[in-house]
Amino acid sequence: MKKYILFDHDGVLVDTEFWYYKAGERALADIGVALDKDQYLEGMSQGAGTWDQARAAGIDEWTISRQREVRNDYYQEYLRTEVIEIEGVVETLAELSKYVRMAIVTTAKRMDFEIIHEKRQIRQFMDFVLVREDYDFAKPHPEPYLTGLKRLGASKEETLIVEDSSRGLKSAVAAGIDCAIVYNEFTSSHDFSQATHRIETLTELKDIVLKTA
């Protein structure tokens, strides 16, 4: 039986992956560059993405730095105005909280995270949240999840990570922790061959948690 769950955030608990992509696409369009979605999705698994395509198109670093801030503004606009709830998440967390302790380990920036959760009920079920500013090396490095594990005071064997991207899965595998991949249409083309479990929705986590070896 698992006693702890470390959740990724974007694409797992809230439906934000698409809007992050759209914000980058819009920021590049402002300077006449088209963001290739297939390349973007492939780059996600390596921690690359929007700005690599900008550099390949000959955009200088000063302009990239400026447009990065523009992208952030667009993204926060989407977070405030678009529907990003995933059906059943709050109810599932309420049920899981009867059996496990939970936390969030995300690459989201603190400001974005706070905007997302101003009026949502997800944080009440979490022991803590680790955002991008809380560790040195981002996923796919294992540090984010190892930091979460240490803060929980949990063993690797007792813990389950829930992810939706190959970058997150690589972080979990490098940390030596079982990982369940939840289906997300935006990342469905990623390589999840190293996942311990594949699930369609978070409601399936209860069976995984309660299963005894």
N, C-alpha and C positions, 0 to 999 in steps of 0.2 A: 504494500500500500504506500502510495506517495503521501507525504505530509506537507509538502510545500510546492507552490507553483510560482514560477517567474514568468510573467507575461511580457512579451513584446507589446507594443502599443498600437502604432499606426498599421492599419490593415487587419489587426487582430481584435482590438477593443473598439476602435472607431474607424470609419471608412474614409481615410484621408489620403491614401497613396495616390489615387487618381488626381486629386486636387493639387498635390505637391508637384506632380508632373505638369499639370495645366498651368500652374504659376510659372514654372520654368519655361514652358513653351511660350507663354505670353511675354515673358521678359526677354527672350531671345528674338521673338518676332518684332519687338520694339526696335531692335538694331539690325533687322533684316536677315536674321538667321532662322532657318526652319529646324526645329528639334525633331530628330528622327526617333520615333517611339520605340522601334525594335532595338536600335542601338542603346537607347536609354535603359530599356529593360535588361539588356545584356550587361550594361555597365553597372546596374544596381548590385549585381552579385559580387562585384569587385570593389564596391564603394566608390565607383565612378558615376558619371552621368552628364548632367546638363553642361557643365563648364568645360569638360573635355571636348565636347562637340563644338563649343564656341571657339576654343583654341584651335581646333582642326580647321575651322573656317577662317582663321587669321585674326581673330579678335584679340586685342591687346589686354594685358592684365589690369590696367586701370579701368577700362570699360567693363571688364568682367566683374571687378570688385563693385563697381557702381550698379551693374545690373543684378548682382547677387542681392543687394539691398532692395532693389525694385522687386525681385522675385519674392523676397521675404514679405514685403508689403502686400503683394498680390495674394500670397498664400494665406496671410492672416485675414485678408478680406474674405476669401473663400471659407475659412474656418468660422467666420462670424455669420455668413449668409447662406451657406449650402447645408443640405441635410447630410450629416455624417454619422448618424447613429447606425449601429448594426442591430438588427432585430434580435431580441432575446438575450443580449449580453448582460444587462443588469439582473434579470431573473436568474440567469445561469450563475453569475457571481454570488448572488444571495444563497443559492443552493450549495455551491462549492464551499462557501465560508463555514458551513457546518462541519466540514471534514478536513480542510487544509488552511494553512496560512498562505497569504498571497502578497505579491509585490509586482511592481512594474519596472522593467528595465528597458529604457527607450533611447533612441538616438535623437528624439525630438528635443529641440531647444526649450529651455524653461519657459520662455515667454509664450511660445506656441502652445505648450502643454497647458499653461494656465488659461489661455484663451479657450481652448477646447473644453476645459472642465469647469468653467465659470458656472454653468447651470446644469451639469450632468451629475449622475449619482454613482459613478464608478469608483471614485477615490475612497469612498467610505468602507470599501471591502479590502483595501490594501494596507499592509503594515507600513509600507513606505514606497516612494517613487525615486528611481534614479534616472535623471535626465542627462543630456549630453555634457553638461557642465560638471557632472559629478564624477567623471573618470577621464583618464588621459587618452586612451586608445579606443576608437569606435569599433563596432562590429565591422568585419568578421573577426577581429581580435577577441580573445576570450575574456579580456579584463572586465567588460561590463557585467557579464554573468558571474564571474568569480567574485566580483565585488558584491553583487546581490546575494550570492550564496553565503559569503562571510557575514554580511549584515544580518541575514536571517539566522545565523548560527546553525545552518543545516548541513547535512552530508549530501554528497552528490547522488548517492543511491536513493535518498528519500525525496529527491527534487525532480520536478518536471518543468521543462521550458516549453512555452507555447509561442510559435513563430509562424510567419507567413512568407518569408523570403529566404533565398539561398544564402544571402549574406548573414542573416540571423542564424540560420541552421549551421553555417560554418563556425560561428561564434560558439554555439552550444556544443558542437562536436569537439572543438578545440578545448572547451572547458571540461569535457568529459561527462556531460550531463544529458540524460535522455531528452529528446525533443519531439513534440507533437506539432506537425504542420497542419494548420487550418486552411481550408481552401479560400483563396482570394483570387478573383478573376484576373486582377491586374498582374499578379505574379505567378499565374498558373503555368507559365512556360519554363519556370526555373527548375533546376535539377534538385530534386528532393530525395535522391536515392539513399542518402545517409540518415534519413529521418527514422526515429523509432516508431512513430505512429503517423498515420495520415487520417485526418478527420474532415468532414464537411462543415460542421458547425461546432461551436464551443459546448453545446449540450452533450456531446459525446465524451467530454472530459471526465464526467463523474464516473463512468464505467472504468476508465483508465486509472483514475485515482484509487478507486476501491478494489481494483484487481490485486490479488495477492500472488506473490511469486510461487 
